[in-house]
Amino acid sequence: MVSLRPITEADLPTLLDIYASTRADEMALVPEWSEADKRAFLTQQFMAQHQYYQEFYQGANLQIIENDGVSVGRMYVHWNYSPSEVRIMDIALLPDYRRRGIGKKMLESVLNKGAELGKTVTIHVEYNNPALKLYERLNFRKIGEFNSVYYLYEWKPAANTP
């Protein structure tokens, strides 16, 4: 059973592991760094991101994704990003839980609520993220680029309801 719950301070080590798993390919590109150096870098980057999200996305739902009671990912959603937009700030799963339908189920729940609210749903996605195909299957459309690293995708409820 897949569920969501709010993050707590006790989740920080798990959230760091989830974050680090999303950067594993990047870390493989710096073999001269020790594992301790990589972990220190990822910890610094994670904490900066964590503080940024809490400061600049006040009111957002920062949640742990659980599968049968085990923390397997995170989903951060700002339901009131703007009067007409829901922003998926982040969704990430640990490697062992990817490609199992968990991410799709979580995204569909956001899209359903977005449709209920009559809001567009947006997300920034790295250009090389394998999940791009999932977003496209869910009828997200690329509408822009950001810093030559991210695409901005959007899903419109009016285009996806009968």
N, C-alpha and C positions, 0 to 999 in steps of 0.2 A: 504494500500500500504506500502510495506517494502522498506526502503532505508537506505543508509549510508551517514554520513557526518563526517568530521574531528572533533575531540574533541577540545574544547577550555577550557580555565581556568574557565569559567562560568559553565562548566559541572562537575567540581570536586565534588560537593555534590551528583549529580546523579550517577557519577562513583563510589563514596564511597558506596552509597546504593546498586548498582549492585554488587560490590565486597562483601559487608557485606552479601548479600543474598546468596552468594556462600559458606559462612562460617557458616550459621545458624545452621546446624547440629552439627558442632564442638562447637559452643557457648552453645548449649543445654547441652553439657557434663560438663559444669562448672557452675552449678546452684548457687554455692556460690558467684559468681561474680555478682555485681549489673549490671543493664542495662547500667548505666553510665560507669562502668569499662569495660564492653564488647565493648561499642562504642569507648571508648578511645583506647583500644587495637586494634580494627579493623581500626580505623583511622590511627594509627601509622603504622600498617602493610600495609594498602593501600598506604599511602604516600611513604613508603619505596619501594614498588613495582612500583609505578608510576614513581618515580625518577630513579629507576633501568632501567625500560623500556626506558625512554627517554635518559638515558646516554649510555646504551649498545646496543640499537637497533635503532641507528640513521638511519633515512631513512625509518623506518617502517611506515605503515599506521595505526594510532591509531584512530579508528572511533566509533561513536555512531550509534547504530542500532535504527532506528525510525520506528514505525508502525503508519501510519496515522498521522504523525507529532509529535507523543509522543515518548520520549526517553525510550526505553524498554530494551536496552542491549548495549554491547560493543563487538567490534571485532577488534583485533589487529593482523595485518599480516605483515610480513617482506618478501616482494616479492624477495629481493635479499639477502636472508640469506646466501646463497652460490651460486656459479655459476650454480649449478644443483638442488638447493633446495629452496622451499618456506616454511617458518615457520609460522604456525598459532600460535601466541604467546598466545592468549587468545580469547575465545568466551564465553560470558555469557549473560544470559537473566534474567530479573526479574521474580520471580516465577509465576506471573499471565500470563506471555507470553510464558512459557515453554510448550512443547508438543502441539504446534499449527502449527508446520511446519516452523516457522521463522528460527530457527537454521539450519534446513536442507536446506532451501533456501539459506541462507548465505554461508554454507559450499559448496553447489553445485556451487555457483558462484566462490568460490576460486578454486575448482577443475577444473572447466571449463577454468579459466584463467591459472591455472597451466599446464593443458594439452596444451593450446595454446602456452605457453612458453616452453613446453617440459621439465618441471621440476617436480621432486618429491615433494609432499606436506607432511610435518611432523607436529606433534603436541604431546606435553606431556599431558597425561590425568591421573588424579588421579585414582587409582585402584578401588575405590568405586563409581566413577561417573556414574550415571544412563545413561549418554549420550554415554557410551562405545558401547552400542548396536547400536546406530545411526551410529557411526563411522564404525562399522563392516558392517552394511548394505550398507554403502557408499564405501565399499571395502578398508578401511584402514586395515592394518595388524600390529599386535604388533611385534616390532623388538628389543625391549630392555626394561630395567627397569632403573629407576633413583631414588636413595635415598630410595628405598623400598616403595615409596609412589606413584610414577608416572610410567606409562608405556609410552614408546615412540612408537607412531604409525606412519606409513607412508602409503601414497597412491602413486602409480606409474602410470603415464599416459599411458605408453606402455601396461600395463596389463589391462587397462580399456577403451581402444579405439578399435574400430573394425578393 
